[in-house]
């Protein structure tokens, strides 16, 4: 009757009865949806709701009223908050982007701390941006005790997610967890190290925000300590006590705290120091320092061939010039000890070091050698001091010291300063003469015949089980051969009747992928060619691929294994059409080395004798192969050849 005269906007009297304690409200102050009463709004009485529209009563408050209601009267407990957030979730469509931004920075979420970090149990209101949804992953549940975490149910959480409650760890909290609460977190997880490491992985996900090396050296991190049996245990240690394990020798001798393997880069970024760079290593000679027949012969040979060490090297790569090498003195001693110092830890070890160069005074340098020294180690010592980079072709320099000058000339390795074209006494024979009589030319022929007959008999039958040494050429250590007990590999196929192997933890696609077929075929072709030089059956050749180690090749019970990794990195690009003299010379040297280990394991003068004898015995056949394949000889360019190899070893 009166509806046509009723104008809600002109009515300013609270006359509408509400369900809230028999109170009355204006049409703009009450609503139909009884869910909004959770925020404090009045609801029109139930018997009037069917006519509420006629009075101008709205179904729900508008976005401004909802935000004001929430911020002016936020919920004070979890049950109330659940009710409020569930209702607001139904009103999401009315909110604007600016509304969500406002809510993100307003404290309206009640949280009651019961963690080890918050000792009180009072309810506190927190901003959405400062809290997280509870972590339900069993590997991360410990985070709930260290972070403000909430869970108000599925529907309520949908609203809070729009407000900015976090699913992922924030930088500030990661930093606090890692450095301010790490001891508490470790105590909580000490019965489950895997969970703790998983939490660190979660923290690592935000490591791009950590400033490099900007942490207090006394901050603590989880670290690994290895016992004498090789078992790892976990504990907390300060940043300054943890070292990146980038040197196996130093780690074995000093056994410092190290990071978990999968967190190495993260710890390095946080400020943990390199073990290799932190250890001070020195070699101390023991026993009488003597001039012996052996030291005199070695000094004569080094001075005679000093100029050859500097061929094809620019001055920028040379640390010590030829004059230094000419003045280098050689002395024989009984043995050497290595001293390792890391902070307050010092350890001396009598080991297998047989050569070392040290400065006696401002003008005198001495090459110390022991009775067990060998030319590979001597070559390494010379290279370490002559060149700015230690990653040089050690077999090449070893050849300079051992091969007759006539052979060096045939290889294109000769220098005008060498006036004597007559081959000197074999260096190997010279150095072994301190233990044995000089080998006559007749004995030398007998030895060469012995090598040829022995190798032919051992490798002519694929079923023969050669009782040889399991050794490995290891370029990174520059010691070339390392016993490899327990190095487990399996065959994954064959190509051109050559078996292909990989370690048990490497995917077979690393060697069997389509992109590997062409370079693998080239490598096989080269190895088979060289096998003919030594009269080795192709059935003795095996190829493996392992990018995680610096092993070039090894001899396992007579079976010869060659690492495809090094061919790919060193020679593939230049050998696509045909093998180069650099590549053929390199793998010829490797063959000599692994075959020599059929006779002797240790790197001593006897091994050096066999190694150089192989080279001298088979190099005429090698030259004939080069002629047959029309591979042109040239000066062996060490600079060019090892430019790529430098990159590989630095990367590893």
C-alpha positions as CSV (number, residue, x, y, z in Angstrom):
1,X,0.0,0.0,0.0
2,X,2.8,2.4,0.9
3,X,5.5,0.9,-1.3
4,X,5.2,3.5,-4.0
5,X,5.8,6.3,-1.4
6,X,8.8,4.4,0.3
7,X,12.2,5.8,-0.6
8,X,15.0,4.0,1.4
9,X,17.6,6.7,0.7
10,X,15.4,9.3,2.4
11,X,14.8,7.2,5.5
12,X,17.3,7.9,8.3
13,X,15.6,6.1,11.1
14,X,16.7,2.7,12.5
15,X,13.4,1.0,12.3
16,X,14.2,-2.5,10.9
17,X,14.2,-5.2,13.6
18,X,17.4,-7.4,13.5
19,X,18.2,-10.8,14.8
20,X,21.1,-9.4,16.8
21,X,19.7,-9.0,20.3
22,X,16.4,-7.5,19.3
23,X,18.1,-4.3,18.0
24,X,17.0,-2.1,15.2
25,X,18.9,-0.8,12.2
26,X,18.6,1.4,9.1
27,X,18.2,-0.3,5.8
28,X,21.9,0.4,4.9
29,X,23.1,-1.0,8.2
30,X,21.7,-4.5,8.1
31,X,21.8,-7.3,5.5
32,X,20.0,-10.5,4.4
33,X,22.9,-13.0,4.4
34,X,23.3,-14.1,8.0
35,X,27.0,-15.2,7.3
36,X,28.1,-11.6,7.3
37,X,27.2,-11.3,11.0
38,X,30.6,-13.1,11.6
39,X,32.3,-9.7,10.8
40,X,29.9,-7.8,13.1
41,X,27.2,-6.7,10.6
42,X,23.5,-6.7,11.7
43,X,21.1,-9.2,10.0
44,X,17.4,-8.3,9.3
45,X,15.1,-10.5,11.3
46,X,14.4,-13.9,9.7
47,X,10.6,-13.4,9.3
48,X,11.2,-10.2,7.3
49,X,13.9,-11.5,4.9
50,X,11.3,-12.3,2.2
51,X,10.3,-8.6,2.1
52,X,13.8,-7.2,2.9
53,X,14.3,-6.1,-0.7
54,X,11.3,-3.9,-0.5
55,X,12.9,-2.1,2.4
56,X,16.1,-1.6,0.4
57,X,18.1,-4.1,2.5
58,X,21.1,-5.6,0.6
59,X,22.1,-9.2,0.5
60,X,25.8,-8.5,1.5
61,X,27.9,-5.5,2.4
62,X,30.0,-4.0,-0.4
63,X,33.7,-4.4,-0.7
64,X,34.5,-1.2,1.3
65,X,32.3,-2.2,4.1
66,X,33.7,-5.8,4.2
67,X,37.3,-4.5,4.3
68,X,36.5,-2.0,7.0
69,X,34.6,-4.6,9.0
70,X,37.6,-7.0,8.8
71,X,40.3,-4.5,9.6
72,X,38.3,-2.7,12.4
73,X,37.2,-5.8,14.1
74,X,39.6,-8.7,13.1
75,X,38.8,-12.1,14.5
76,X,40.5,-13.0,17.8
77,X,40.6,-16.8,17.7
78,X,40.9,-19.6,15.2
79,X,37.2,-20.7,15.2
80,X,36.0,-17.2,14.6
81,X,38.6,-16.5,12.0
82,X,37.6,-19.6,10.1
83,X,34.0,-18.4,10.0
84,X,35.1,-14.9,8.8
85,X,37.5,-16.1,6.1
86,X,35.1,-18.7,4.8
87,X,32.4,-16.0,4.3
88,X,34.9,-13.6,2.7
89,X,35.9,-16.3,0.3
90,X,32.4,-16.2,-1.1
91,X,32.8,-12.4,-1.7
92,X,36.1,-12.6,-3.6
93,X,34.6,-11.3,-6.9
94,X,33.8,-8.0,-5.3
95,X,37.4,-7.2,-4.3
96,X,39.8,-5.2,-6.6
97,X,43.5,-5.6,-6.9
98,X,44.0,-2.6,-4.7
99,X,41.9,-4.3,-2.0
100,X,44.1,-7.4,-2.1
101,X,47.2,-5.2,-1.8
102,X,45.8,-3.5,1.2
103,X,44.8,-6.7,2.9
104,X,48.3,-8.2,2.3
105,X,49.8,-5.6,4.6
106,X,47.2,-5.5,7.3
107,X,47.3,-7.6,10.6
108,X,44.1,-9.5,10.8
109,X,45.1,-13.2,10.9
110,X,45.1,-14.6,14.5
111,X,48.0,-16.9,15.3
112,X,48.9,-18.6,18.6
113,X,52.6,-19.5,18.9
114,X,53.5,-22.8,20.5
115,X,57.0,-23.1,19.0
116,X,60.4,-23.1,20.5
117,X,61.0,-19.6,19.2
118,X,57.9,-18.1,20.8
119,X,57.7,-19.0,24.4
120,X,54.3,-17.3,25.1
121,X,51.0,-18.6,24.0
122,X,49.2,-15.3,23.5
123,X,47.2,-14.8,20.3
124,X,48.9,-12.4,18.0
125,X,47.5,-10.8,14.8
126,X,49.8,-11.1,11.8
127,X,49.9,-9.9,8.2
128,X,49.2,-12.4,5.4
129,X,52.6,-11.6,3.8
130,X,54.4,-12.6,7.1
131,X,52.9,-16.1,7.5
132,X,52.7,-19.4,5.7
133,X,50.2,-22.2,5.1
134,X,51.2,-25.2,7.2
135,X,53.8,-27.5,5.7
136,X,52.2,-31.0,5.4
137,X,55.1,-32.7,3.7
138,X,56.5,-35.0,6.4
139,X,60.0,-33.9,5.4
140,X,59.2,-30.3,6.2
141,X,56.8,-30.4,9.1
142,X,59.5,-29.1,11.4
143,X,59.2,-25.8,9.7
144,X,55.8,-25.4,11.4
145,X,57.6,-25.1,14.7
146,X,59.8,-22.3,13.5
147,X,57.5,-20.2,11.2
148,X,54.1,-18.6,11.7
149,X,52.0,-21.2,9.9
150,X,48.2,-21.3,9.6
151,X,45.5,-23.6,8.3
152,X,41.8,-22.5,8.6
153,X,40.4,-25.1,6.2
154,X,40.2,-25.3,2.4
155,X,37.7,-22.5,1.7
156,X,39.1,-20.1,4.3
157,X,42.6,-20.7,2.9
158,X,41.5,-19.8,-0.6
159,X,40.7,-16.3,0.7
160,X,44.0,-16.0,2.6
161,X,46.0,-17.2,-0.5
162,X,44.5,-14.2,-2.4
163,X,45.5,-12.0,0.5
164,X,49.2,-13.1,0.2
165,X,49.8,-15.9,2.7
166,X,52.9,-17.7,1.5
167,X,53.4,-21.3,0.3
168,X,57.1,-20.9,-0.3
169,X,59.9,-19.9,2.1
170,X,60.8,-16.2,2.2
171,X,64.4,-15.0,2.2
172,X,64.1,-13.3,5.6
173,X,62.8,-16.5,7.2
174,X,65.3,-18.7,5.4
175,X,68.1,-16.5,6.7
176,X,66.8,-16.6,10.2
177,X,66.2,-20.4,10.1
178,X,69.7,-21.0,8.7
179,X,71.7,-18.7,10.9
180,X,69.7,-17.6,13.9
181,X,67.7,-20.8,14.7
182,X,69.9,-23.5,13.2
183,X,70.8,-25.0,16.5
184,X,67.2,-25.3,17.5
185,X,66.2,-26.7,14.1
186,X,69.0,-29.2,14.3
187,X,68.0,-30.3,17.8
188,X,64.4,-30.8,16.6
189,X,65.5,-32.9,13.6
190,X,68.5,-34.7,15.0
191,X,66.8,-38.1,14.8
192,X,66.1,-37.6,11.1
193,X,69.0,-36.1,9.3
194,X,67.3,-36.6,5.9
195,X,64.4,-34.3,6.9
196,X,66.9,-31.6,8.1
197,X,68.7,-31.8,4.8
198,X,65.4,-31.5,2.9
199,X,64.7,-28.4,4.8
200,X,68.1,-27.0,3.8
201,X,67.2,-27.8,0.2
202,X,64.0,-25.8,0.7
203,X,66.1,-22.9,2.0
204,X,68.5,-23.3,-0.9
205,X,65.7,-22.5,-3.3
206,X,65.9,-18.8,-2.3
207,X,69.7,-18.7,-2.3
208,X,69.7,-16.3,-5.3
209,X,68.8,-13.6,-2.7
210,X,71.7,-14.4,-0.4
211,X,74.5,-11.9,-0.9
212,X,77.7,-13.7,-1.7
213,X,80.1,-14.1,1.2
214,X,78.2,-11.7,3.4
215,X,77.7,-13.9,6.4
216,X,79.2,-13.9,9.8
217,X,82.0,-16.5,10.0
218,X,80.6,-17.7,13.3
219,X,77.1,-18.5,11.9
220,X,76.5,-22.3,12.0
221,X,75.6,-24.7,9.2
222,X,75.2,-28.5,9.1
223,X,78.5,-30.1,8.2
224,X,79.9,-33.6,7.5
225,X,82.7,-35.2,9.4
226,X,84.3,-38.4,8.0
227,X,85.7,-41.1,10.4
228,X,88.6,-43.3,9.8
229,X,86.4,-46.0,8.2
230,X,84.9,-43.5,5.7
231,X,81.6,-43.1,7.4
232,X,79.9,-39.7,7.5
233,X,78.3,-38.1,10.5
234,X,76.5,-34.8,10.7
235,X,76.9,-32.0,13.1
236,X,76.8,-28.2,13.3
237,X,79.9,-26.1,12.6
238,X,80.6,-22.5,12.0
239,X,81.0,-21.1,8.5
240,X,84.8,-20.6,9.1
241,X,85.2,-24.2,10.1
242,X,83.6,-25.7,7.0
243,X,85.6,-26.1,3.8
244,X,84.5,-26.9,0.3
245,X,85.9,-30.3,-0.5
246,X,87.7,-29.6,-3.7
247,X,90.9,-31.5,-3.0
248,X,90.7,-35.2,-2.1
249,X,94.3,-35.4,-0.9
250,X,93.9,-32.6,1.5
251,X,90.6,-33.9,2.7
252,X,92.1,-37.4,3.4
253,X,95.0,-35.9,5.4
254,X,93.2,-33.2,7.3
255,X,89.6,-34.4,7.4
256,X,88.0,-31.0,8.0
257,X,84.2,-30.2,8.2
258,X,82.7,-30.2,4.7
259,X,79.2,-29.5,3.3
260,X,76.8,-32.1,2.1
261,X,77.7,-32.8,-1.6
262,X,74.5,-31.4,-3.0
263,X,74.9,-28.2,-1.1
264,X,78.5,-27.4,-2.1
265,X,77.7,-24.5,-4.4
266,X,75.3,-23.1,-1.8
267,X,77.8,-23.2,1.0
268,X,80.5,-21.6,-1.2
269,X,78.1,-18.8,-1.9
270,X,77.5,-18.4,1.8
271,X,81.2,-17.9,2.5
272,X,82.7,-21.3,3.1
273,X,86.3,-21.4,1.9
274,X,87.9,-23.6,-0.7
275,X,89.9,-26.4,1.0
276,X,92.5,-26.4,-1.9
277,X,93.1,-22.7,-1.5
278,X,93.1,-22.8,2.4
279,X,95.8,-25.5,2.9
280,X,99.4,-24.5,3.0
281,X,101.5,-27.5,1.7
282,X,105.2,-27.8,1.9
283,X,107.6,-30.6,1.1
284,X,110.6,-31.2,3.5
285,X,113.6,-33.3,2.4
286,X,115.2,-35.7,4.9
287,X,118.6,-37.4,4.9
288,X,122.0,-36.3,3.6
289,X,121.8,-34.0,0.6
290,X,124.2,-35.6,-1.9
291,X,125.7,-35.3,-5.4
292,X,125.4,-38.8,-6.8
293,X,125.9,-40.4,-10.1
294,X,122.2,-40.4,-10.6
295,X,121.8,-36.7,-9.8
296,X,124.7,-35.7,-12.0
297,X,123.3,-37.6,-15.0
298,X,119.8,-36.1,-14.5
299,X,121.2,-32.6,-14.2
300,X,123.2,-33.1,-17.4
301,X,120.2,-34.3,-19.3
302,X,118.0,-31.5,-18.1
303,X,120.5,-28.8,-19.0
304,X,121.3,-30.5,-22.4
305,X,117.6,-30.4,-23.4
306,X,116.4,-27.3,-21.5
307,X,115.6,-25.4,-24.7
308,X,113.1,-28.1,-25.8
309,X,110.8,-27.3,-22.8
310,X,110.2,-23.8,-24.2
311,X,109.3,-24.7,-27.7
312,X,105.9,-23.1,-28.9
313,X,105.3,-21.3,-25.6
314,X,104.9,-17.6,-25.5
315,X,106.6,-15.6,-22.7
316,X,103.3,-14.8,-21.1
317,X,102.9,-18.5,-20.2
318,X,106.4,-18.9,-18.8
319,X,107.2,-18.3,-15.1
320,X,110.8,-19.5,-15.1
321,X,113.0,-19.0,-18.2
322,X,115.6,-21.2,-19.8
323,X,118.4,-19.6,-17.8
324,X,116.6,-20.7,-14.6
325,X,116.4,-24.3,-15.9
326,X,120.1,-24.3,-16.9
327,X,121.1,-23.2,-13.4
328,X,118.8,-25.7,-11.6
329,X,120.8,-28.1,-9.4
330,X,119.9,-31.7,-8.8
331,X,120.6,-33.4,-5.5
332,X,119.7,-36.9,-4.2
333,X,118.1,-37.4,-0.7
334,X,116.8,-40.3,1.3
335,X,113.1,-39.4,1.5
336,X,110.6,-36.5,1.8
337,X,107.7,-35.6,4.1
338,X,104.8,-33.4,3.2
339,X,103.5,-30.9,5.7
340,X,99.8,-29.9,5.5
341,X,98.6,-26.9,7.5
342,X,95.0,-25.8,7.7
343,X,94.3,-23.1,10.3
344,X,95.6,-24.6,13.6
345,X,95.8,-28.1,12.2
346,X,99.2,-29.3,11.0
347,X,99.9,-32.8,9.8
348,X,103.2,-34.3,8.5
349,X,103.1,-37.3,6.3
350,X,105.8,-39.5,4.9
351,X,104.5,-40.4,1.5
352,X,105.4,-41.5,-2.0
353,X,106.7,-38.0,-3.1
354,X,110.0,-38.7,-4.9
355,X,110.7,-35.3,-6.4
356,X,110.4,-31.7,-5.4
357,X,111.9,-28.3,-6.4
358,X,112.6,-25.8,-3.6
359,X,114.5,-22.5,-3.3
360,X,117.6,-22.7,-1.2
361,X,118.3,-19.0,-1.3
362,X,117.6,-16.0,-3.5
363,X,119.6,-17.4,-6.4
364,X,119.7,-21.2,-5.9
365,X,117.0,-23.6,-6.8
366,X,117.4,-27.4,-6.2
367,X,115.5,-30.3,-7.6
368,X,115.5,-33.0,-4.9
369,X,115.1,-36.6,-6.0
370,X,114.9,-39.8,-4.0
371,X,116.2,-43.2,-5.1
372,X,112.6,-44.1,-6.2
373,X,112.1,-41.0,-8.3
374,X,110.8,-41.3,-11.9
375,X,110.8,-39.1,-14.9
376,X,107.0,-38.5,-14.9
377,X,107.2,-36.9,-11.5
378,X,110.3,-35.0,-12.5
379,X,108.6,-33.7,-15.6
380,X,105.6,-32.6,-13.5
381,X,107.9,-30.7,-11.1
382,X,109.6,-28.9,-14.0
383,X,106.3,-28.0,-15.6
384,X,104.9,-26.7,-12.3
385,X,107.8,-24.2,-12.0
386,X,108.4,-23.3,-15.6
387,X,104.8,-22.6,-16.7
388,X,102.1,-20.4,-15.3
389,X,99.6,-23.3,-15.8
390,X,100.3,-26.8,-14.4
391,X,98.0,-28.4,-16.9
392,X,100.5,-29.3,-19.6
393,X,101.2,-32.4,-21.6
394,X,103.4,-34.3,-19.2
395,X,104.0,-37.3,-21.6
396,X,105.4,-34.8,-24.1
397,X,107.9,-33.4,-21.6
398,X,108.6,-36.9,-20.4
399,X,109.5,-37.8,-24.0
400,X,111.8,-34.9,-24.2
401,X,113.8,-36.3,-21.2
402,X,113.8,-39.9,-22.4
403,X,113.8,-40.2,-26.2
404,X,117.0,-40.1,-28.2
405,X,117.5,-36.9,-30.1
406,X,117.1,-38.8,-33.4
407,X,113.6,-39.8,-32.5
408,X,112.8,-36.3,-31.3
409,X,113.9,-35.0,-34.7
410,X,111.7,-37.5,-36.5
411,X,108.7,-36.2,-34.5
412,X,109.6,-32.6,-35.4
413,X,110.7,-31.8,-31.8
414,X,114.2,-30.3,-32.1
415,X,115.8,-27.0,-31.4
416,X,118.8,-25.2,-33.2
417,X,120.6,-24.9,-29.8
418,X,121.0,-28.7,-29.7
419,X,124.3,-29.1,-31.6
420,X,124.7,-32.8,-31.0
421,X,122.7,-34.8,-33.5
422,X,123.9,-38.1,-32.2
423,X,121.5,-39.8,-29.8
424,X,122.7,-39.6,-26.3
425,X,122.6,-42.6,-24.0
426,X,119.0,-43.5,-23.3
427,X,117.8,-41.5,-20.4
428,X,115.9,-44.4,-19.0
429,X,118.9,-46.6,-19.1
430,X,121.0,-43.8,-17.7
431,X,118.8,-43.2,-14.7
432,X,118.3,-46.9,-14.0
433,X,122.1,-47.4,-14.1
434,X,122.3,-46.4,-10.5
435,X,120.6,-49.7,-9.7
436,X,121.7,-51.8,-12.7
437,X,124.5,-52.2,-15.2
438,X,124.3,-50.2,-18.4
439,X,122.2,-52.1,-20.9
440,X,124.2,-52.9,-24.0
441,X,122.7,-52.5,-27.4
442,X,122.3,-56.3,-27.6
443,X,120.4,-56.3,-24.3
444,X,118.3,-53.4,-25.6
445,X,117.4,-55.5,-28.7
446,X,116.5,-58.4,-26.5
447,X,114.3,-56.2,-24.4
448,X,112.5,-54.9,-27.4
449,X,112.0,-58.4,-28.7
450,X,110.7,-59.3,-25.3
451,X,108.1,-56.5,-25.3
452,X,106.9,-57.3,-28.7
453,X,106.6,-61.0,-28.1
454,X,104.9,-60.5,-24.7
455,X,102.4,-58.0,-25.9
456,X,101.6,-60.1,-29.0
457,X,101.1,-63.2,-26.9
458,X,99.0,-61.5,-24.3
459,X,96.7,-59.6,-26.7
460,X,96.4,-62.0,-29.6
461,X,93.8,-64.1,-27.6
462,X,90.7,-62.2,-26.4
463,X,90.1,-64.9,-23.8
464,X,93.5,-64.5,-22.2
465,X,93.3,-63.2,-18.6
466,X,96.3,-61.0,-18.2
467,X,97.4,-60.7,-14.6
468,X,98.1,-56.9,-14.9
469,X,97.8,-54.0,-12.6
470,X,94.4,-52.2,-12.3
471,X,95.6,-48.7,-12.9
472,X,94.2,-45.5,-14.1
473,X,95.8,-42.5,-15.9
474,X,94.5,-39.5,-14.0
475,X,95.3,-36.1,-15.6
476,X,94.0,-34.0,-12.8
477,X,96.5,-35.4,-10.3
478,X,99.2,-35.2,-12.9
479,X,100.5,-38.5,-11.4
480,X,98.8,-40.3,-14.3
481,X,98.1,-43.6,-12.7
482,X,95.9,-44.4,-9.7
483,X,94.8,-47.7,-8.5
484,X,91.1,-48.0,-9.0
485,X,89.7,-50.7,-6.6
486,X,85.9,-51.0,-6.7
487,X,85.5,-48.7,-9.8
488,X,82.3,-50.3,-11.0
489,X,81.3,-50.2,-14.7
490,X,79.0,-52.3,-16.9
491,X,78.7,-52.9,-20.7
492,X,75.8,-51.2,-22.4
493,X,76.5,-52.2,-26.0
494,X,79.1,-52.3,-28.7
495,X,80.1,-50.5,-31.8
496,X,82.4,-52.0,-34.5
497,X,82.8,-55.0,-32.1
498,X,84.3,-52.6,-29.4
499,X,82.5,-52.9,-26.0
500,X,81.1,-49.6,-24.6
501,X,81.0,-49.1,-20.8
502,X,79.6,-46.6,-18.3
503,X,79.7,-46.4,-14.5
504,X,76.7,-47.8,-12.7
505,X,75.4,-44.3,-11.9
506,X,75.6,-42.9,-15.4
507,X,72.8,-43.0,-18.0
508,X,73.6,-45.1,-21.1
509,X,72.5,-42.2,-23.3
510,X,75.8,-40.5,-22.4
511,X,77.6,-42.9,-24.8
512,X,74.8,-44.4,-26.9
513,X,72.9,-41.3,-28.0
514,X,72.7,-40.5,-31.7
515,X,74.9,-37.5,-31.4
516,X,77.8,-39.7,-30.1
517,X,77.8,-42.1,-33.0
518,X,80.1,-40.1,-35.3
519,X,82.8,-39.1,-32.8
520,X,82.7,-42.5,-31.2
521,X,83.3,-44.1,-34.6
522,X,86.2,-41.7,-35.2
523,X,87.7,-42.6,-31.7
524,X,87.4,-46.3,-32.4
525,X,89.0,-46.0,-35.8
526,X,92.0,-44.2,-34.2
527,X,92.3,-46.7,-31.3
528,X,92.2,-49.6,-33.7
529,X,94.9,-48.1,-35.8
530,X,97.1,-47.6,-32.8
531,X,96.3,-51.1,-31.6
532,X,97.9,-52.4,-34.9
533,X,101.1,-50.5,-34.0
534,X,101.4,-52.5,-30.8
535,X,100.0,-55.7,-32.2
536,X,97.1,-55.5,-29.7
537,X,93.9,-57.3,-30.6
538,X,90.9,-54.9,-31.0
539,X,89.1,-57.3,-28.6
540,X,91.3,-55.8,-25.8
541,X,90.0,-52.3,-26.5
542,X,87.1,-51.0,-24.4
543,X,85.7,-47.5,-24.4
544,X,83.9,-45.9,-21.4
545,X,82.4,-42.5,-20.7
546,X,82.6,-40.9,-17.3
547,X,82.4,-37.1,-17.2
548,X,82.7,-37.0,-13.4
549,X,86.3,-38.1,-13.2
550,X,89.6,-37.1,-14.9
551,X,90.6,-40.7,-15.8
552,X,91.9,-40.8,-19.3
553,X,92.5,-44.6,-19.5
554,X,93.2,-47.6,-17.4
555,X,94.4,-51.2,-17.6
556,X,92.1,-53.7,-15.9
557,X,93.4,-57.2,-16.0
558,X,94.8,-56.6,-19.4
559,X,91.7,-55.0,-20.8
560,X,92.4,-51.5,-22.0
561,X,89.8,-48.8,-21.2
562,X,89.8,-45.4,-22.8
563,X,87.6,-42.5,-21.8
564,X,85.6,-41.0,-24.6
565,X,85.3,-37.8,-22.6
566,X,88.8,-36.8,-23.4
567,X,88.5,-37.5,-27.1
568,X,85.4,-35.4,-27.3
569,X,87.0,-32.5,-25.5
570,X,90.5,-32.6,-27.0
571,X,90.3,-34.0,-30.5
572,X,86.7,-34.4,-31.9
573,X,86.6,-31.0,-33.7
574,X,89.9,-31.4,-35.4
575,X,89.6,-35.0,-36.3
576,X,86.2,-35.0,-38.1
577,X,87.9,-35.5,-41.5
578,X,90.9,-37.5,-40.4
579,X,93.1,-37.9,-37.2
580,X,95.6,-35.2,-36.5
581,X,99.3,-35.8,-35.6
582,X,98.5,-34.2,-32.2
583,X,95.7,-36.7,-31.5
584,X,97.6,-39.7,-32.7
585,X,100.7,-38.8,-30.7
586,X,98.6,-38.2,-27.6
587,X,96.9,-41.6,-27.7
588,X,100.1,-43.4,-28.7
589,X,101.6,-42.1,-25.5
590,X,98.6,-43.3,-23.5
591,X,98.9,-46.7,-25.1
592,X,102.6,-46.9,-24.0
593,X,101.6,-45.9,-20.5
594,X,98.8,-48.4,-19.9
595,X,100.7,-51.2,-21.6
596,X,103.7,-50.6,-19.4
597,X,101.6,-51.3,-16.4
598,X,101.3,-54.9,-17.4
599,X,104.8,-55.2,-16.1
600,X,105.1,-52.8,-13.1
601,X,102.6,-51.0,-11.0
602,X,104.6,-48.3,-9.2
603,X,105.8,-45.2,-10.8
604,X,109.5,-45.8,-10.2
605,X,112.6,-46.0,-12.4
606,X,111.7,-49.5,-13.5
607,X,108.3,-48.4,-14.7
608,X,109.9,-45.4,-16.4
609,X,112.2,-47.8,-18.1
610,X,109.4,-50.0,-19.5
611,X,107.3,-46.9,-20.4
612,X,110.1,-45.3,-22.4
613,X,111.1,-48.6,-23.9
614,X,107.6,-49.0,-25.3
615,X,107.8,-45.6,-26.9
616,X,111.2,-46.3,-28.4
617,X,110.3,-49.8,-29.5
618,X,107.1,-49.0,-31.3
619,X,107.7,-45.4,-32.5
620,X,109.1,-46.7,-35.9
621,X,105.8,-48.5,-36.5
622,X,104.0,-45.4,-35.3
623,X,105.9,-43.3,-37.9
624,X,105.0,-45.9,-40.6
625,X,101.3,-45.7,-39.7
626,X,101.5,-41.9,-40.0
627,X,103.0,-42.2,-43.4
628,X,100.5,-44.8,-44.5
629,X,97.6,-42.6,-43.3
630,X,99.2,-39.6,-44.9
631,X,99.1,-37.7,-41.6
632,X,101.6,-34.9,-41.9
633,X,104.3,-34.4,-39.2
634,X,104.8,-31.0,-37.8
635,X,106.3,-29.4,-34.7
636,X,104.4,-30.6,-31.7
637,X,102.5,-27.4,-30.7
638,X,102.0,-27.7,-27.0
639,X,100.4,-24.3,-26.7
640,X,97.6,-25.0,-29.2
641,X,97.2,-28.7,-28.2
642,X,96.7,-28.0,-24.5
643,X,94.6,-24.8,-24.8
644,X,91.4,-26.9,-24.8
645,X,92.7,-29.4,-22.2
646,X,93.3,-26.5,-19.9
647,X,89.7,-25.6,-20.1
648,X,88.5,-29.2,-19.3
649,X,90.7,-29.6,-16.2
650,X,89.8,-26.1,-14.8
651,X,86.1,-27.0,-15.3
652,X,86.5,-30.2,-13.4
